[in-house]
Amino acid sequence: MTASRFPIASRIAGTAFTTCLAGLSALAGASECASIDDDTLRLRCYDRQFRPAPNPASTTTGTPGAATPAASPTNRNQGADRETLLATRSGLQANKGRSLAETWDLDPADARGTFEIKAYKPMHLLVGTHTDHVNRQPVSAQHDNSVDSPLSVKPTEVQFQISFKSKVWDDLFDGRANLWFGYTQSSRWQVYNRQVSRPFRETNYEPEAILAFRTPYGIGDWRGQLTSISLNHQSNGRERPLSRSWNRVIAQTGLETDDATLLIRPWWRLPESDKEDDNPHIEDYVGRGELIYARRFGGHVVSLQGRHSLRGGDKSRGSVRVDWSIPMSGFLKAHLSLFSGYGESLIDYNHRQTMVGAGISLVEWR
């Protein structure tokens, strides 16, 4: 399907994505406001998110020419104290982010209801990505999944990712665990390739069921907060020879300090028959696990994501990704990304490349 053949669908998709980004930004702002305990400060936070700035001309009251009553010293001091407290709280939240226990509703004092939509993995829009080795002829050890002739794709494209989760069952195992549904979708769009009507080169769909436990413990300055196990499916929804998919069981351990998060995520691929396997030995390229480290400072977030096959010799493969989010306005951040290795997307699972990208982000790793 190409944009030129379905112009209305393309415009609708673009409008929907833009609306989605705006809605997610508002959702992120509301979530941060909800975490403020003080009623006055929480209301002020909501006003800043959803109410337009007042018109200075409309804030003057009284008869024309009358002097505006001066605020009392007590009121001025209280207002200054509240502003200072709000600014301090906002700064701490921007630097620390919300804890893993909060984002996974594992703290009984902060637990929310079921079926609330919450951010999950990073969400970003990279308006320009460029690879040093574009994959024009995807191949697989499964012969039916190898392309016979080169595809007309360019090394520069647009990339975006949306991701959310929702708690579907809480207070499992005597209140020690919650069951979540998560969904992540990432797309590579050849928007600058007008010769072939700007098609989507690759979209990966990733639904999963996640059982999350609160596991409080300490290792030095690190606080253990989260242990989870999930059933994960990832595919690109295409027919052969471009079909790619696999299923995994993913374990996860999450630790954090005041300004950093560490996620350790090994996985085991569920076996498939040789006839059904679109991408044999994918774990020898994409890896058998990943390590994610995210550090927050002054509103900036820098994350490092490393994957490895956990094998030696010619099977020692993997990837590394570095992302840097830079504050711009509110919860909107500029975003820089660098990837090197195998498996930047499913169609590229056994293709090595180095890619750089720039754009905007709304959600980072927590």
N, C-alpha and C positions, 0 to 999 in steps of 0.2 A: 504494500500500500504506500502510495506516495502523496506528497502534499498537493501536487498539481492535479492529480486525478480526483482528489477529494478535498477541494478547497474549503468547503463549509466545515467538514470535520476537523480540518487543521486549525481553523479559526476558533472553533468551539474548544478544542483541546488547549490551545494557547490561552484563551480566556479563562478556562477552568483552572489551569495551572497558576495563572496570576492571582486569581481569586483565592486559591488554596494557600498560596504564600502569604497573602494578606491575612487570611483567617488564622493561619498558624502563628503569625506574629502577634495577633491579638490574643490568641490562646496562651502563648508564652507569657505575655505581659500580665494577663489575669492570674495565671498560676503563681507568678512571683508575688503579686499583691495578696493573694490568699494566704501566703505564708507569714504575713505580718500580724502579730498578735494584738497590738494596740488598735482599738477601733477607729480612733481619729486618724492615725497614720495610714491604716488600711484604706479608709474612705478617700483620703487624699491621693493615695496611689492609684485607686480606680479612676478618680477624676482626671489624673494626669494621663491615663491610658485611653479613656473613652470620651472625655469632654473636651471640646475645642477651647483654646485659650480665650479668656474674656476680652471683649473690646474695651480698651482703656477709656474710651469716651463714655461708655455706658456704665462705668463703675462709680461715677460721681453722683452723689445724691444730695438732696436739699435744694433750696431755692437758688436761682442764678445769683452769683456774686457773693453768696454766703460762704464763710470760711468752713472748711471741713474740720470736724472735731478731731483733735489729736488723740492718737491711741495712748492709753495709760501706760506708764512704765511697766506695770504688771503684765498687761496684755502683750506688750512688745517683747518682754522677756520670755513669756510662755511661747509666743510664736517663734522666736528665735531658737528656743530650746527644741521645739518640735521639728523645725526645719533641720537643725543640726542632727537630731536623732534619726530623722528620715534619711538624710544624706549619708550618715554613717552606716545605717542599716543597708541602704542600697549599695554602698561601696563594698561592704562585707559580702553581700549576696553575689555581686558581680565577680568578686575575687574568689570566693569559695565555691559558689554554686550550691545547689541543694544536695543533701547527702544521699547516698545510695539507699539508705533505709527510708527516706522520704519519697524518692522517686519510685520505689517499688512498694510503697505502703506497708512497710514491715515494722514501723513504729506504731504501736496501738494508739498513742496520743495524737498522731497525725494521720491515721488511716482514713481513707475516703471510701465512698461507696463503689459498687461494681458498675461496669460499663461506662466509666468516664474515659474519654479519649485523652491520652497523655503522650508526650514525646518519647521516642525510643532511641533509635540510632541517629547520627547526625543528619541534618536536612540542609541542603545547599543547592545553589544554582551556579554552575561554572559557565560563564558566558563564552569562554574560550579555553579549550584544552588542545595541546599539541603533543603528538607522540613522535619519537625518533624512528619508529619501526611499525608502520601501519600494517595491520593484518588483512591483506587483500585476498588471501586464499586460505581460509580456515580449514584445518585438517584434524583428523582424529584417528586413533588406532582402530576404531570401528570404521571400516571402509565406506559404509553407507552414509557416514557423517562427514565425509571429506568433499570439499568443493573442487570440481574438476578444472574450472577456469577462473582467472582472477576477477574479483569484484571491483566495481568502480567506486572506491571509497577514498576519501581524503584524510590526511593526518590531523587536520584541525576540525573540531566539532564542538557542540555544546553538550554539557553533561549535567543532569540534576538527579537528586535523590529525595524522596519523602519517606518518612518512617513514623509509625505510631504503635502504641500498645494500649490494651484495655484489660482491666482486671475482670474476669468472668466468674471467679469463685474465691471467696476469702475465708479466713479463719480455718484453714485446713490443718490437720494434725495438731489439734488443741491450740489453734491460733498461731502456730509457728510458721505457716506457709500460705501463699496465695497462688492461684492459677491464673495465668495471663494468656491472652492472644496477642501476637505481634505480627506486624506486616511492614515490609520494606520493599520499595520499588526504586530501581535506579535505571536511568535511560541515557543512551548515547545517540545524539541527534546530529545528523550531517546537514545542519542548517546552512552551512556555507557552501554546500555542494549543489549548486543550481543545475549542473549538467544532468543530474539524475533526479531532479525534483525534490531535493532535500529530504530524503527518507530517514526514518529512525533506523540506525544501524543495529542497535542491540538494546533490549530492555530485559532486565532481570527481575523476576517476581519471587518474593521470599516470605511466605507465611510460616508461622511457627507457633507451637504451644509451649509455654514456659511455666515450670513449677519453681517458684522462688521461695527460699528459706532465709530467715534472718539468723545469722551465725555470728554473734558478737564475740570478738577475741582481739588480742593485741599482739603485734610483733614490732617492738621498738616504737617508733613514732606512727606506725601504720595501724589502723583500726580495721579489723575484718568486719564486714557488714552483711555480705550477701553470698549465698551459695545457690546455684540454680542448675536445673537440668531441663533441656528443651528438645522437642522433636521438630526438626527443621527441614523444609523442602525448598529447593531453589531451582528455578528453571527459566528459560527464555521464551517459552510458549511458541516455539516455531517447529516447522516440519523438517524432516530430513532433506538435505544434508546439514542444515544449520541448527538442528535441534540439540540442545544441551540441557542436562538436568542431573540432580543427585539428591539423596536424602541422607540426613545426618542426625546423630544424637550428640548434642553439644552440652558439655559441662562448663560451668562458669564459677569462678571465685572472684569476688570484688573486695578490694581494700582501698582505704583512702586516708589522707591527712587533711588538714584544714584547706589546703590549696592544690591537692593532687589526687588523682584516681588511678588505680591499677586494676586491670581486668585480665585474668588468666583464663583462656578459653580453649581447652583441648576438645577434639571431636572424633567421632568414629563414624565412618561411612557405612550406611546400611547396604549390604551386597545386592547386586542385581545380576540377572542372567546375562551371559555374553551377548545374546540376541537383543536384549532391551537396553544395554548399556551404551548411551550416546557418547560417553567420554571416559573410556577405560583408563584406570590409573590416575584419575584427576588429583587424588590426594598426594601423588608424587610430584605434582606441580604447584597446585594451590596450597597444599600443606595439610598437616594433621592437627593443626592448632594455631592459635595466635595469641599475641601479647599486646595489650593496648595500654599505653601510658598517656594520661592527659594532665597538663599543668596549667593552672589559672593564675594570672598575675595582672592586676590593674585593669581588669576587663578583657584582657587578651586570653586566648586559649590556644595552646600548642599541644598537639597530640602526635604520638608515634605509634604506628600499628605495624607489627612484624609478624609474618607467617613463615612456617618452615615445614618441610616434609618429614622431619625427624628421621632422616635416613642419610647415609654417607655416600661417598663416591659420586658416580654420575647421577644419583638420585637425590643429591643434596641440593634442593631447589626451594624457592619461596619468593617472598616479596617484602618490601618495606614501603610504607606510606607516611608522609609527614604533612600535617595540615596546620595552618596558622590562621586563626580568626582574629580580626582587628576591629575594635569598636568603631562604629560610625554614628548611628543615631538610634537611641532606644535599644531595642534588642536586635537590631540589624547590624551585621558585621561584614566587613570586607573579608574575603577568603582566598588564601593561596594554598595550592596543593602540589605535592610532588610524589609520584609513584614510580617504583622501579622493580621489575621482576616479572613473575608469571601470574596470570589470573586476574588482570585488571577488570575483566568481565568474564562471564561464562564462555562466550564464543572465543575468548582469548586465553582459555585455561592453560594451554600448553604453548603459548606464544609469549616470548620475552620482549619487553619494551620498557622505555622510560618516558613518562608522561608528566607534563607540567600544566597547571591550570589556574585560572583566576576568576573570581566572581563574588558572590555574596553568600552568607549563611545565616540561618535562624537558630539552629540547635547544634550543639557540639557534644562530644563524648562527655559523660558525667562520671 
